[in-house]
Amino acid sequence: MRELWRTGKIVPLISRETFDELRRVLAYPKFFLTRAEIRSILEGEILPFFEVVDVSRQVKGVCRDPADDKFISCAISGRADYIVTGDRALSDLKRYQSIRIIHSSDFLRMFE
């Protein structure tokens, strides 16, 4: 998927809230990443290619996991077509308003 955003075929969106979540998740022990590696990923692979969205519309209570509402808020504010996720609480929604919520493997198949 990284090649899709690096070549401009897709424009991923990120908000302050989703960026904070990404930074927190990358620090999970299961990834074995140092602080320098996390910084390198964020500064070299994410920020140059992602469009930073100022969340203008907060949604609450949409997802069964309230912590995932931030992804829907980012998508709505950035006028996204898709939310691409491996998170079951999000993918079970399938759609929110005009935004399709799909698994990453299904999204990648669209580009084969």
C-alpha positions as a Markdown table, in Angstrom:
| # | Residue | x | y | z |
|---|---|---|---|---|
| 1 | Met | 0.0 | 0.0 | 0.0 |
| 2 | Arg | 2.9 | 2.3 | 0.7 |
| 3 | Glu | 3.7 | 2.4 | -3.0 |
| 4 | Leu | 0.2 | 3.7 | -3.7 |
| 5 | Trp | 0.7 | 6.8 | -1.6 |
| 6 | Arg | 4.3 | 7.3 | -2.5 |
| 7 | Thr | 3.4 | 7.4 | -6.2 |
| 8 | Gly | 0.4 | 9.6 | -5.6 |
| 9 | Lys | -2.2 | 7.0 | -6.7 |
| 10 | Ile | -4.0 | 7.6 | -3.3 |
| 11 | Val | -3.8 | 10.4 | -0.8 |
| 12 | Pro | -4.1 | 9.1 | 2.7 |
| 13 | Leu | -5.6 | 11.4 | 5.3 |
| 14 | Ile | -4.4 | 11.9 | 8.9 |
| 15 | Ser | -5.6 | 14.2 | 11.7 |
| 16 | Arg | -3.9 | 15.2 | 14.9 |
| 17 | Glu | -5.9 | 12.5 | 16.7 |
| 18 | Thr | -5.2 | 9.7 | 14.2 |
| 19 | Phe | -1.5 | 10.7 | 14.1 |
| 20 | Asp | -1.3 | 10.5 | 17.9 |
| 21 | Glu | -2.9 | 7.0 | 17.7 |
| 22 | Leu | -0.4 | 5.9 | 15.0 |
| 23 | Arg | 2.6 | 7.1 | 17.0 |
| 24 | Arg | 1.2 | 5.3 | 20.1 |
| 25 | Val | 0.6 | 2.0 | 18.2 |
| 26 | Leu | 4.1 | 2.1 | 16.6 |
| 27 | Ala | 5.6 | 2.1 | 20.1 |
| 28 | Tyr | 3.9 | -1.2 | 21.0 |
| 29 | Pro | 6.5 | -3.7 | 22.1 |
| 30 | Lys | 5.4 | -6.2 | 19.5 |
| 31 | Phe | 6.8 | -4.0 | 16.7 |
| 32 | Phe | 10.3 | -3.8 | 18.3 |
| 33 | Leu | 10.8 | -0.2 | 17.0 |
| 34 | Thr | 13.2 | 2.3 | 18.6 |
| 35 | Arg | 12.2 | 5.9 | 19.1 |
| 36 | Ala | 14.6 | 6.8 | 16.2 |
| 37 | Glu | 12.9 | 4.2 | 13.9 |
| 38 | Ile | 9.4 | 5.5 | 14.8 |
| 39 | Arg | 10.5 | 9.1 | 14.1 |
| 40 | Ser | 12.0 | 7.9 | 10.8 |
| 41 | Ile | 8.7 | 6.2 | 9.8 |
| 42 | Leu | 6.6 | 9.2 | 10.7 |
| 43 | Glu | 8.9 | 11.8 | 9.2 |
| 44 | Gly | 9.9 | 9.8 | 6.1 |
| 45 | Glu | 6.9 | 7.6 | 5.2 |
| 46 | Ile | 3.9 | 9.3 | 6.7 |
| 47 | Leu | 4.1 | 13.1 | 6.9 |
| 48 | Pro | 5.5 | 13.8 | 3.4 |
| 49 | Phe | 2.7 | 11.8 | 1.7 |
| 50 | Phe | -0.4 | 12.1 | 3.9 |
| 51 | Glu | -2.8 | 15.1 | 3.8 |
| 52 | Val | -3.2 | 16.6 | 7.2 |
| 53 | Val | -6.9 | 17.1 | 8.0 |
| 54 | Asp | -8.2 | 19.7 | 10.4 |
| 55 | Val | -11.2 | 17.9 | 11.9 |
| 56 | Ser | -14.1 | 20.2 | 11.5 |
| 57 | Arg | -16.8 | 17.6 | 12.3 |
| 58 | Gln | -16.5 | 15.3 | 15.3 |
| 59 | Val | -18.7 | 12.2 | 15.4 |
| 60 | Lys | -19.5 | 10.4 | 18.6 |
| 61 | Gly | -21.1 | 7.0 | 19.2 |
| 62 | Val | -20.9 | 5.8 | 15.6 |
| 63 | Cys | -18.5 | 3.0 | 16.1 |
| 64 | Arg | -19.0 | 0.3 | 18.8 |
| 65 | Asp | -15.5 | 1.2 | 20.0 |
| 66 | Pro | -15.7 | 4.9 | 20.8 |
| 67 | Ala | -11.9 | 5.3 | 20.3 |
| 68 | Asp | -12.4 | 4.6 | 16.6 |
| 69 | Asp | -14.8 | 7.5 | 16.0 |
| 70 | Lys | -11.7 | 9.7 | 15.4 |
| 71 | Phe | -11.1 | 7.8 | 12.2 |
| 72 | Ile | -14.6 | 8.5 | 11.0 |
| 73 | Ser | -14.3 | 12.2 | 12.0 |
| 74 | Cys | -11.0 | 12.4 | 10.0 |
| 75 | Ala | -12.6 | 10.8 | 7.0 |
| 76 | Ile | -15.7 | 13.0 | 7.0 |
| 77 | Ser | -13.6 | 16.2 | 7.6 |
| 78 | Gly | -11.2 | 15.2 | 4.8 |
| 79 | Arg | -14.0 | 14.1 | 2.4 |
| 80 | Ala | -12.6 | 10.6 | 2.1 |
| 81 | Asp | -14.1 | 8.0 | -0.2 |
| 82 | Tyr | -12.8 | 5.1 | 1.9 |
| 83 | Ile | -11.6 | 4.2 | 5.4 |
| 84 | Val | -9.2 | 1.3 | 4.9 |
| 85 | Thr | -8.8 | -0.7 | 8.1 |
| 86 | Gly | -8.1 | -4.1 | 9.7 |
| 87 | Asp | -10.0 | -3.1 | 12.8 |
| 88 | Arg | -13.2 | -5.1 | 13.1 |
| 89 | Ala | -15.1 | -2.5 | 15.0 |
| 90 | Leu | -14.7 | -0.2 | 12.0 |
| 91 | Ser | -14.9 | -2.7 | 9.2 |
| 92 | Asp | -18.2 | -4.1 | 10.6 |
| 93 | Leu | -19.8 | -0.7 | 9.8 |
| 94 | Lys | -19.1 | -1.2 | 6.1 |
| 95 | Arg | -20.2 | 2.4 | 5.4 |
| 96 | Tyr | -20.8 | 5.7 | 7.1 |
| 97 | Gln | -22.7 | 8.2 | 5.1 |
| 98 | Ser | -20.9 | 8.2 | 1.7 |
| 99 | Ile | -17.7 | 6.7 | 3.1 |
| 100 | Arg | -17.0 | 3.0 | 2.4 |
| 101 | Ile | -15.2 | 1.2 | 5.1 |
| 102 | Ile | -13.2 | -1.7 | 3.8 |
| 103 | His | -10.5 | -4.1 | 4.8 |
| 104 | Ser | -7.0 | -3.3 | 3.4 |
| 105 | Ser | -6.8 | -6.5 | 1.3 |
| 106 | Asp | -10.1 | -5.5 | -0.5 |
| 107 | Phe | -8.7 | -2.0 | -1.1 |
| 108 | Leu | -5.5 | -3.4 | -2.5 |
| 109 | Arg | -7.4 | -5.6 | -4.9 |
| 110 | Met | -8.9 | -2.5 | -6.5 |
| 111 | Phe | -5.4 | -1.7 | -7.8 |
| 112 | Glu | -4.4 | -5.0 | -9.2 |
